[in-house]
Amino acid sequence: MTAAQARTGDKNCRVVQWATGNIGLRSLRAIIEHPKLSLAGLYVYSDAKAGCDAGELCGLPPVGVRATRSIDDILALKADCVLYMPQTIDVDDLCSLLESGSNVVTTRTEFHHPARLDRAVRERIEAACRRGGTSLHSTGSSPGFITEAMPLVLLSLQRRLDVLRIHEYADCSSRDSPEMIFNIMGFGQAPNPQAEAGRAWYLREEFGPSLRVIAEAVGLSFDSVESSGQVALARKRTTIAAGVVEAGTVAAMRTTVSGMRNGKPLMSFTANWFVSYDIDADWKLRGDGWQVEVEGDCPLDMHLHFTVPEARKAATTPGYTAHRAINAVRYVCAAAPGIRTSVELPQIVTDLSAQA
């Protein structure tokens, strides 16, 4: 399928939204409002949401589609695609969806580089795709857009690559979630080497596969993928939306995932997450967004800043992840059966005809 065909095809894709967290609710709203997608069903994990109208759950008028907690209800719909966005994957559910004839687009990160999957799991999913004639694709903003789509465009100018660096900046000070900020992420806590090592391992698993698929796409490879992390401390007592960060506790964290080649980083992703700019390290923090540096025979330094006002940040930022998945639906439905990567799909072009 070409980009033009994906945007102008007459057939509306019947889509199921699976899960309604922050990203899932934004995805649900986008499906309902999309000119060439129709909401076929909604799967939820909460008993309180079961039976509720999908439109009302995401702040829209009723649409006549009721949420369900039964996968059998979803399988019976025979939808073209499922937007699969749970907190953890269930391989049984996933294979049932694919085998039933529904393609899957997911914001889960397990499938960016299929070769890194457990062999038995991969073979099981691929077999389900073959039986259902379906495909599975992982995407989102990070990893996804900034670690795959954007690098592919920038690398199209190069005939020699020395290093590709991706920096992510996230100011978490306006997030009013004490459990997430203090207990899960570890801001406002004393430095904890074990937690830093755990975060480095986690991000290596999240971003390493995405970097690998891009390296392989341009004919290169990594000898290994390594990760490391460090923290910076608040210089003074600081009040943020979630509470108070005392002086001398963690106010910023930096984690780098590097694809190594010949003893040096060839591609890297660095997450800079923070709740204060006033820290005891010279990290040159900037507002929410990304920086991509390319060193090669056509050097580049690109900055993408999120220009969302603080008052609209919570409502807007889920779209950065959800919308790329929505825009990928038609391409994934047209793809060959199997787990498909960003490299294997056409360039994803959005359809904005609803606002015309």
Kinemage of the C-alpha trace (Angstrom):
@kinemage 1
@onewidth
@group {chain A} dominant
@subgroup {mainchain}
@vectorlist {calphas} color= white
{ca met a 1} P 0.000 0.000 0.000
{ca thr a 2} L 1.309 3.430 -0.940
{ca ala a 3} L 0.929 6.495 1.252
{ca ala a 4} L -1.730 7.879 -1.108
{ca gln a 5} L -3.716 4.650 -1.030
{ca ala a 6} L -3.600 4.567 2.755
{ca arg a 7} L -4.965 8.112 2.934
{ca thr a 8} L -7.612 7.894 0.226
{ca gly a 9} L -8.875 4.309 0.393
{ca asp a 10} L -12.690 4.117 0.355
{ca lys a 11} L -13.004 1.337 2.923
{ca asn a 12} L -13.195 2.462 6.533
{ca cys a 13} L -11.136 0.280 8.847
{ca arg a 14} L -13.110 -1.176 11.738
{ca val a 15} L -10.938 -0.755 14.807
{ca val a 16} L -11.021 -1.959 18.414
{ca gln a 17} L -9.397 0.040 21.185
{ca trp a 18} L -7.773 -2.249 23.782
{ca ala a 19} L -7.209 -0.569 27.183
{ca thr a 20} L -8.079 2.934 28.350
{ca gly a 21} L -5.135 4.355 30.262
{ca asn a 22} L -3.821 7.838 29.415
{ca ile a 23} L -2.611 6.742 25.978
{ca gly a 24} L -5.563 4.441 25.367
{ca leu a 25} L -8.144 7.140 26.068
{ca arg a 26} L -6.401 9.514 23.656
{ca ser a 27} L -6.313 6.737 21.068
{ca leu a 28} L -10.013 5.995 21.625
{ca arg a 29} L -10.931 9.623 21.030
{ca ala a 30} L -8.780 9.742 17.883
{ca ile a 31} L -10.464 6.627 16.473
{ca ile a 32} L -13.920 8.088 17.009
{ca glu a 33} L -12.929 11.392 15.390
{ca his a 34} L -10.961 9.839 12.480
{ca pro a 35} L -12.598 10.223 9.038
{ca lys a 36} L -11.571 6.776 7.817
{ca leu a 37} L -11.686 4.647 10.962
{ca ser a 38} L -14.768 3.349 12.722
{ca leu a 39} L -14.859 2.126 16.298
{ca ala a 40} L -15.981 -1.502 16.358
{ca gly a 41} L -15.331 -2.299 20.010
{ca leu a 42} L -13.608 -1.375 23.251
{ca tyr a 43} L -11.817 -3.666 25.707
{ca val a 44} L -11.298 -2.452 29.283
{ca tyr a 45} L -9.695 -3.896 32.405
{ca ser a 46} L -11.916 -2.150 34.973
{ca asp a 47} L -15.276 -3.524 36.085
{ca ala a 48} L -16.384 0.071 36.613
{ca lys a 49} L -15.847 0.856 32.916
{ca ala a 50} L -17.447 -2.327 31.552
{ca gly a 51} L -20.762 -1.524 29.910
{ca cys a 52} L -20.001 2.192 29.596
{ca asp a 53} L -20.368 3.959 26.278
{ca ala a 54} L -16.971 4.442 24.569
{ca gly a 55} L -17.669 8.055 23.659
{ca glu a 56} L -18.586 9.036 27.187
{ca leu a 57} L -15.423 7.376 28.555
{ca cys a 58} L -13.222 9.709 26.499
{ca gly a 59} L -15.265 12.896 26.895
{ca leu a 60} L -17.305 12.693 23.695
{ca pro a 61} L -21.049 12.185 23.078
{ca pro a 62} L -22.284 8.563 23.122
{ca val a 63} L -21.306 6.515 20.070
{ca gly a 64} L -23.285 3.339 20.737
{ca val a 65} L -20.247 1.114 21.437
{ca arg a 66} L -20.123 -0.422 24.901
{ca ala a 67} L -16.912 -1.378 26.706
{ca thr a 68} L -16.386 -5.042 27.491
{ca arg a 69} L -14.057 -7.148 29.593
{ca ser a 70} L -14.599 -10.234 27.441
{ca ile a 71} L -12.064 -11.084 24.760
{ca asp a 72} L -14.700 -13.334 23.177
{ca asp a 73} L -16.806 -10.231 22.550
{ca ile a 74} L -13.849 -8.620 20.819
{ca leu a 75} L -12.975 -11.680 18.721
{ca ala a 76} L -16.584 -11.932 17.546
{ca leu a 77} L -16.345 -8.433 16.036
{ca lys a 78} L -13.836 -9.542 13.359
{ca ala a 79} L -12.356 -6.041 13.382
{ca asp a 80} L -9.705 -5.028 10.856
{ca cys a 81} L -7.327 -3.862 13.580
{ca val a 82} L -6.883 -3.725 17.337
{ca leu a 83} L -5.074 -0.793 18.959
{ca tyr a 84} L -3.411 -2.809 21.726
{ca met a 85} L -2.280 -0.626 24.636
{ca pro a 86} L -2.238 -2.591 27.924
{ca gln a 87} L 0.268 -2.130 30.749
{ca thr a 88} L 1.644 -5.628 30.097
{ca ile a 89} L 1.212 -7.977 27.181
{ca asp a 90} L -0.685 -11.253 27.321
{ca val a 91} L 0.667 -13.505 24.570
{ca asp a 92} L -2.447 -15.684 24.656
{ca asp a 93} L -4.710 -12.682 24.013
{ca leu a 94} L -2.387 -11.288 21.389
{ca cys a 95} L -2.236 -14.543 19.441
{ca ser a 96} L -6.007 -14.949 19.668
{ca leu a 97} L -6.507 -11.483 18.160
{ca leu a 98} L -4.041 -12.103 15.326
{ca glu a 99} L -5.354 -15.578 14.558
{ca ser a 100} L -8.933 -14.279 14.436
{ca gly a 101} L -8.060 -12.007 11.505
{ca ser a 102} L -7.484 -8.729 13.357
{ca asn a 103} L -4.226 -6.896 12.727
{ca val a 104} L -2.603 -5.315 15.774
{ca val a 105} L -0.906 -1.952 16.241
{ca thr a 106} L 0.572 -1.581 19.697
{ca thr a 107} L 2.396 1.008 21.754
{ca arg a 108} L 4.064 -1.812 23.694
{ca thr a 109} L 7.806 -1.853 22.999
{ca glu a 110} L 8.461 -5.592 22.834
{ca phe a 111} L 8.158 -5.844 19.056
{ca his a 112} L 10.337 -3.046 17.634
{ca his a 113} L 13.080 -5.560 16.795
{ca pro a 114} L 11.480 -9.007 16.433
{ca ala a 115} L 14.801 -10.864 16.498
{ca arg a 116} L 15.299 -9.931 20.176
{ca leu a 117} L 12.086 -11.710 21.227
{ca asp a 118} L 12.175 -15.044 22.989
{ca arg a 119} L 12.323 -17.503 20.102
{ca ala a 120} L 9.317 -19.536 21.219
{ca val a 121} L 7.204 -16.399 21.688
{ca arg a 122} L 8.206 -15.012 18.324
{ca glu a 123} L 7.447 -18.260 16.518
{ca arg a 124} L 4.069 -18.472 18.224
{ca ile a 125} L 3.125 -14.916 17.239
{ca glu a 126} L 4.370 -15.344 13.672
{ca ala a 127} L 2.330 -18.563 13.375
{ca ala a 128} L -0.777 -16.730 14.603
{ca cys a 129} L -0.152 -14.035 11.985
{ca arg a 130} L 0.116 -16.622 9.231
{ca arg a 131} L -3.080 -18.366 10.279
{ca gly a 132} L -4.991 -15.092 10.503
{ca gly a 133} L -3.331 -13.373 7.543
{ca thr a 134} L -2.486 -10.515 9.886
{ca ser a 135} L 0.404 -8.301 10.947
{ca leu a 136} L 1.647 -6.786 14.201
{ca his a 137} L 3.518 -3.491 14.537
{ca ser a 138} L 4.933 -1.583 17.533
{ca thr a 139} L 5.183 2.191 17.401
{ca gly a 140} L 4.732 5.368 19.433
{ca ser a 141} L 6.691 8.526 20.118
{ca ser a 142} L 9.655 7.229 22.143
{ca pro a 143} L 10.656 4.610 21.211
{ca gly a 144} L 9.160 4.834 17.754
{ca phe a 145} L 8.986 8.224 16.091
{ca ile a 146} L 12.158 9.709 17.555
{ca thr a 147} L 14.255 6.509 17.491
{ca glu a 148} L 13.093 5.156 14.122
{ca ala a 149} L 11.056 7.442 11.848
{ca met a 150} L 13.139 10.574 12.386
{ca pro a 151} L 16.573 8.884 12.245
{ca leu a 152} L 15.660 7.160 8.982
{ca val a 153} L 14.857 10.538 7.427
{ca leu a 154} L 18.057 12.170 8.703
{ca leu a 155} L 20.238 9.238 7.716
{ca ser a 156} L 18.867 9.421 4.158
{ca leu a 157} L 21.290 12.346 3.679
{ca gln a 158} L 24.361 10.435 4.805
{ca arg a 159} L 26.957 8.328 3.036
{ca arg a 160} L 29.031 8.009 6.206
{ca leu a 161} L 27.821 7.840 9.781
{ca asp a 162} L 30.186 8.424 12.676
{ca val a 163} L 27.580 8.652 15.434
{ca leu a 164} L 23.867 9.289 15.925
{ca arg a 165} L 22.805 10.729 19.294
{ca ile a 166} L 19.212 11.156 20.439
{ca his a 167} L 18.477 13.186 23.561
{ca glu a 168} L 15.071 13.239 25.217
{ca tyr a 169} L 14.146 15.971 27.711
{ca ala a 170} L 11.141 15.607 30.003
{ca asp a 171} L 10.311 18.163 32.689
{ca cys a 172} L 8.193 16.189 35.162
{ca ser a 173} L 7.652 19.026 37.621
{ca ser a 174} L 4.060 19.669 36.519
{ca arg a 175} L 2.952 16.040 36.810
{ca asp a 176} L 0.602 15.822 39.788
{ca ser a 177} L 1.199 12.135 40.548
{ca pro a 178} L 3.114 11.617 43.819
{ca glu a 179} L 3.132 7.824 43.430
{ca met a 180} L 4.728 8.037 39.988
{ca ile a 181} L 7.145 10.902 40.701
{ca phe a 182} L 8.414 9.903 44.144
{ca asn a 183} L 7.846 6.172 44.556
{ca ile a 184} L 8.226 4.828 41.034
{ca met a 185} L 10.626 7.268 39.379
{ca gly a 186} L 12.547 8.066 42.569
{ca phe a 187} L 12.582 11.864 42.531
{ca gly a 188} L 12.910 13.422 45.975
{ca gln a 189} L 14.738 10.326 47.254
{ca ala a 190} L 18.340 9.782 48.285
{ca pro a 191} L 20.601 8.508 45.452
{ca asn a 192} L 20.217 4.758 45.073
{ca pro a 193} L 22.785 2.964 42.879
{ca gln a 194} L 20.582 -0.129 42.707
{ca ala a 195} L 17.656 1.919 41.392
{ca glu a 196} L 19.932 3.638 38.855
{ca ala a 197} L 21.170 0.266 37.628
{ca gly a 198} L 17.604 -0.997 37.364
{ca arg a 199} L 16.553 2.031 35.352
{ca ala a 200} L 19.533 1.602 33.024
{ca trp a 201} L 18.621 -2.042 32.448
{ca tyr a 202} L 14.974 -1.175 31.813
{ca leu a 203} L 15.741 1.535 29.255
{ca arg a 204} L 18.266 -0.722 27.516
{ca glu a 205} L 15.467 -3.258 27.038
{ca glu a 206} L 13.063 -0.524 25.893
{ca phe a 207} L 15.302 1.396 23.474
{ca gly a 208} L 18.041 -1.023 22.469
{ca pro a 209} L 15.829 -2.958 20.029
{ca ser a 210} L 14.649 0.255 18.363
{ca leu a 211} L 18.226 1.427 17.826
{ca arg a 212} L 19.199 -1.998 16.495
{ca val a 213} L 16.496 -2.031 13.827
{ca ile a 214} L 17.717 1.328 12.487
{ca ala a 215} L 21.370 0.286 12.506
{ca glu a 216} L 20.534 -2.865 10.575
{ca ala a 217} L 18.349 -0.905 8.156
{ca val a 218} L 21.338 1.181 7.076
{ca gly a 219} L 23.633 -1.827 6.785
{ca leu a 220} L 25.409 -1.513 10.140
{ca ser a 221} L 25.351 -3.563 13.317
{ca phe a 222} L 26.186 -3.297 16.994
{ca asp a 223} L 28.748 -5.390 18.798
{ca ser a 224} L 26.690 -4.848 21.964
{ca val a 225} L 24.102 -2.576 23.549
{ca glu a 226} L 25.156 -0.952 26.819
{ca ser a 227} L 23.443 1.379 29.256
{ca ser a 228} L 24.389 3.532 32.215
{ca gly a 229} L 22.668 6.040 34.468
{ca gln a 230} L 23.385 8.841 36.876
{ca val a 231} L 21.422 11.307 38.962
{ca ala a 232} L 21.758 14.947 39.964
{ca leu a 233} L 20.560 16.454 43.239
{ca ala a 234} L 18.434 19.506 44.015
{ca arg a 235} L 20.454 22.488 45.226
{ca lys a 236} L 17.527 23.782 47.282
{ca arg a 237} L 14.112 22.729 48.565
{ca thr a 238} L 11.725 22.837 45.619
{ca thr a 239} L 7.937 22.537 45.435
{ca ile a 240} L 6.543 20.747 42.361
{ca ala a 241} L 3.011 19.640 41.454
{ca ala a 242} L 3.463 16.252 43.148
{ca gly a 243} L 4.886 17.626 46.410
{ca val a 244} L 8.246 18.759 47.793
{ca val a 245} L 11.748 17.815 46.629
{ca glu a 246} L 14.195 18.484 49.439
{ca ala a 247} L 17.704 19.838 48.865
{ca gly a 248} L 20.215 17.019 48.400
{ca thr a 249} L 17.666 14.562 46.969
{ca val a 250} L 17.254 13.382 43.371
{ca ala a 251} L 15.955 16.134 41.093
{ca ala a 252} L 17.214 14.890 37.720
{ca met a 253} L 18.180 11.582 36.171
{ca arg a 254} L 20.098 10.848 32.998
{ca thr a 255} L 20.226 7.393 31.402
{ca thr a 256} L 22.055 6.539 28.181
{ca val a 257} L 21.540 3.483 25.984
{ca ser a 258} L 24.344 2.982 23.452
{ca gly a 259} L 24.711 0.684 20.490
{ca met a 260} L 28.446 -0.065 20.467
{ca arg a 261} L 30.559 -0.697 17.362
{ca asn a 262} L 34.338 -1.156 17.402
{ca gly a 263} L 34.516 -0.045 21.021
{ca lys a 264} L 32.632 3.246 20.503
{ca pro a 265} L 28.969 4.303 20.568
{ca leu a 266} L 27.518 4.289 17.047
{ca met a 267} L 23.964 5.210 18.062
{ca ser a 268} L 22.685 6.314 21.456
{ca phe a 269} L 19.529 7.412 23.214
{ca thr a 270} L 19.772 9.550 26.361
{ca ala a 271} L 16.763 10.158 28.602
{ca asn a 272} L 16.997 13.371 30.629
{ca trp a 273} L 14.111 13.388 33.118
{ca phe a 274} L 13.954 16.081 35.778
{ca val a 275} L 11.786 18.093 38.163
{ca ser a 276} L 14.104 21.092 38.613
{ca tyr a 277} L 16.701 22.959 36.587
{ca asp a 278} L 18.561 23.943 39.753
{ca ile a 279} L 20.727 20.829 40.153
{ca asp a 280} L 24.309 20.053 41.183
{ca ala a 281} L 25.379 19.025 37.663
{ca asp a 282} L 26.009 20.944 34.449
{ca trp a 283} L 23.619 18.968 32.242
{ca lys a 284} L 22.281 21.895 30.171
{ca leu a 285} L 18.697 20.764 30.576
{ca arg a 286} L 16.087 22.155 28.210
{ca gly a 287} L 12.292 22.074 27.960
{ca asp a 288} L 10.291 19.039 26.885
{ca gly a 289} L 11.339 17.649 23.537
{ca trp a 290} L 14.128 15.965 21.623
{ca gln a 291} L 17.515 16.744 20.134
{ca val a 292} L 19.017 14.570 17.398
{ca glu a 293} L 22.691 14.941 16.491
{ca val a 294} L 24.216 13.274 13.441
{ca glu a 295} L 27.973 13.223 12.916
{ca gly a 296} L 28.923 12.024 9.455
{ca asp a 297} L 29.567 13.428 6.031
{ca cys a 298} L 26.392 15.561 6.316
{ca pro a 299} L 26.409 16.686 9.989
{ca leu a 300} L 23.102 17.757 11.526
{ca asp a 301} L 21.804 19.010 14.879
{ca met a 302} L 17.999 19.045 15.079
{ca his a 303} L 15.870 20.267 17.991
{ca leu a 304} L 12.174 19.460 18.439
{ca his a 305} L 10.457 21.294 21.298
{ca phe a 306} L 7.009 20.501 22.662
{ca thr a 307} L 5.255 23.865 22.640
{ca val a 308} L 2.297 22.801 24.786
{ca pro a 309} L 1.430 25.226 27.618
{ca glu a 310} L 1.622 23.753 31.116
{ca ala a 311} L -2.155 24.002 31.512
{ca arg a 312} L -2.709 21.728 28.502
{ca lys a 313} L 0.265 19.415 28.929
{ca ala a 314} L -1.551 16.519 30.631
{ca ala a 315} L -4.316 16.529 28.025
{ca thr a 316} L -2.054 16.911 24.991
{ca thr a 317} L 1.077 14.846 25.516
{ca pro a 318} L -0.616 11.400 25.257
{ca gly a 319} L -1.270 12.239 21.618
{ca tyr a 320} L 2.439 12.157 20.837
{ca thr a 321} L 2.334 8.409 21.452
{ca ala a 322} L -1.242 7.527 20.492
{ca his a 323} L -1.484 9.361 17.193
{ca arg a 324} L 1.392 7.634 15.442
{ca ala a 325} L -0.242 4.297 16.263
{ca ile a 326} L -3.562 5.554 14.883
{ca asn a 327} L -1.902 6.790 11.704
{ca ala a 328} L -0.196 3.420 11.211
{ca val a 329} L -3.427 1.382 11.179
{ca arg a 330} L -4.058 1.363 7.424
{ca tyr a 331} L -0.458 0.532 6.620
{ca val a 332} L -0.403 -2.354 9.063
{ca cys a 333} L -3.692 -3.718 7.741
{ca ala a 334} L -2.175 -3.755 4.240
{ca ala a 335} L 1.169 -5.278 5.295
{ca ala a 336} L 2.300 -8.847 4.744
{ca pro a 337} L 1.527 -11.237 7.626
{ca gly a 338} L 4.029 -11.230 10.494
{ca ile a 339} L 5.698 -8.856 12.925
{ca arg a 340} L 6.460 -5.779 10.832
{ca thr a 341} L 9.020 -3.100 11.757
{ca ser a 342} L 9.199 0.591 10.866
{ca val a 343} L 11.684 -0.267 8.151
{ca glu a 344} L 9.269 -2.679 6.471
{ca leu a 345} L 6.265 -0.346 6.376
{ca pro a 346} L 5.878 2.618 3.997
{ca gln a 347} L 6.406 6.092 5.392
{ca ile a 348} L 3.387 6.773 7.601
{ca val a 349} L 1.378 9.740 6.337
{ca thr a 350} L -1.511 11.066 8.384
{ca asp a 351} L -5.044 11.791 7.103
{ca leu a 352} L -6.221 15.257 8.185
{ca ser a 353} L -9.244 15.422 5.890
{ca ala a 354} L -11.650 15.636 8.848
{ca gln a 355} L -10.521 19.232 9.484
{ca ala a 356} L -10.728 20.279 5.833
